[in-house]
Amino acid sequence: MRQHVSAIAICFGVILLFTSTASALQCYECAGSVDWNECQSRAIKVNCGFSRQVSILGQDIILPAQSRQLELACLSLSAESTSGSFTAYAYIRQCAYNDKSICSIAEAQLPVGYRVTTCDLCTNDLCNGANSVTIAFSTVLLMVIAVMLRQ
């Protein structure tokens, strides 16, 4: 009887393991016009699904069919537009497809005058949060220090 209970417990554990790894990718979703902190303060956690439409600044981003077949990713994108002395900013975190061409496609389909300033994709749960920007900056800083020390 004891072996039977152990076998059931092991099977249940294996099922839980595979269920959790097969779950949908989670990303932060937010938009802001001031800075990343404003966006993050409004962020919600969402489960990405293959039917999600990528939309930036109210513009649906039309991706080629082959891009829509790829795995999902979390997107962090910032854009700016300058008109005279006025500059407008957009900071976006959301689900997307893991295709780096989404950055150039998004720029081509943004409202007139906007240009993408940063565009990052990642494939781990909640990887497009505030810490992802910090890690990228610290990595660049460490590389600069390493180059300076080498000389």
MARNU-363794 format. One record per residue (C-alpha): z, x, y. Coordinates in steps of 0.05 Angstrom, whole numbers, plus 32768, in hexadecimal, padded with zeros to 4 digits. Example, Ala and Ser with C-alpha at 12.3 -4.5 7.8 and 13.67 -1.06 7.14 Angstrom:
# residues 2
809C80F67FA6
808F81117FEB
***
This chain:
# residues 151
800080008000
801280398030
7FCE805B8024
7FAB80198031
7FCE80128074
7FBD805A8086
7F73804F8075
7F71801080A1
7F93803680DA
7F60806F80D5
7F25803E80D4
7F4280198110
7F4A805C8135
7F0280708126
7EE9802D813F
7F118034817F
7EF6807B8189
7EAE80658183
7EB9802681AC
7ED4804E81E7
7E9D808281E5
7E67804D81E2
7E808028821F
7E588025825F
7E5A805B8293
7E8A804D82CC
7E7980618314
7E9680568358
7E6E80268384
7E75802683CF
7E50802C8410
7E6680468454
7E4980598497
7E7F808984B0
7E8E80BD847A
7E9C80C58430
7EE680B3843A
7ED2806F8456
7EA58063841A
7EDB807983E9
7F0F804B840A
7EE1801083F9
7ECD802983B4
7ED17FFD8377
7EC98012832E
7E8C7FF4830D
7E707FF682C7
7E27800B82CA
7DF47FE482A4
7DAA7FF08297
7D987FB182BD
7DB77FCA82FF
7D887FD0833A
7D90800F8364
7D977FF883AC
7DA3802583E9
7DAD800A8430
7D957FC68419
7D557FE383FD
7D487FDB83B3
7D30801E8399
7CF58014836B
7CF680488334
7CBC80588304
7CC3803782C0
7CD2807A829D
7D0E808582CC
7D2B804282B9
7D2D80588270
7D5C8093827E
7DA780958276
7DD2807A82AE
7DF480A682E1
7E2280A1831D
7E0080AD8360
7E1D80C983A0
7DEB80C783DA
7DF180D18424
7DBA80C58457
7DB380C984A2
7D8580B084D8
7D8080C98520
7D6280A18558
7D6980C2859C
7DB280D485A4
7DCA80A3856E
7DD380B98526
7DE0808784EE
7DFE809B84AC
7E00807C8467
7E2D8090842D
7E21807083EA
7E40807583A4
7E24804B836C
7E0480488327
7DBE8063831F
7D91808182EB
7D9880CB82D9
7D5680E182F9
7D5A81148332
7D1A80F7834F
7D4380BB8364
7D5880E583A1
7D1180ED83BB
7CFD80A683A6
7D3A808C83CD
7D2780B4840A
7CE080998409
7CF880518403
7D3280548436
7D2A80318479
7CFE805784AA
7D20809384C9
7D54809F8492
7D5580DF846B
7D8080F1842F
7DB28128843E
7DD6812C83FB
7DC5810E83B8
7DEC811C8378
7DEA80FE8333
7E1F810682FD
7E2A80E782B9
7E7680E582AD
7EA180A882BB
7EB480A38305
7E9580E68314
7E7A80CF8358
7EBE80CA8378
7EDE80F283B0
7EEE812D8383
7EA581388370
7E94814C83B8
7ED2817983BC
7EC0819C837C
7E7981A98393
7E9281C783D4
7EC581F383B1
7E91820B8380
7E63822083B9
7E9D824283DD
7EAF8269839F
7E6782808396
7E64829883DF
7EA582BF83D6
7E8B82DE8395
7E4B82F583B8
7E72831283F2
7EA1833883C3
7E668354839C
7E48837683D9
***
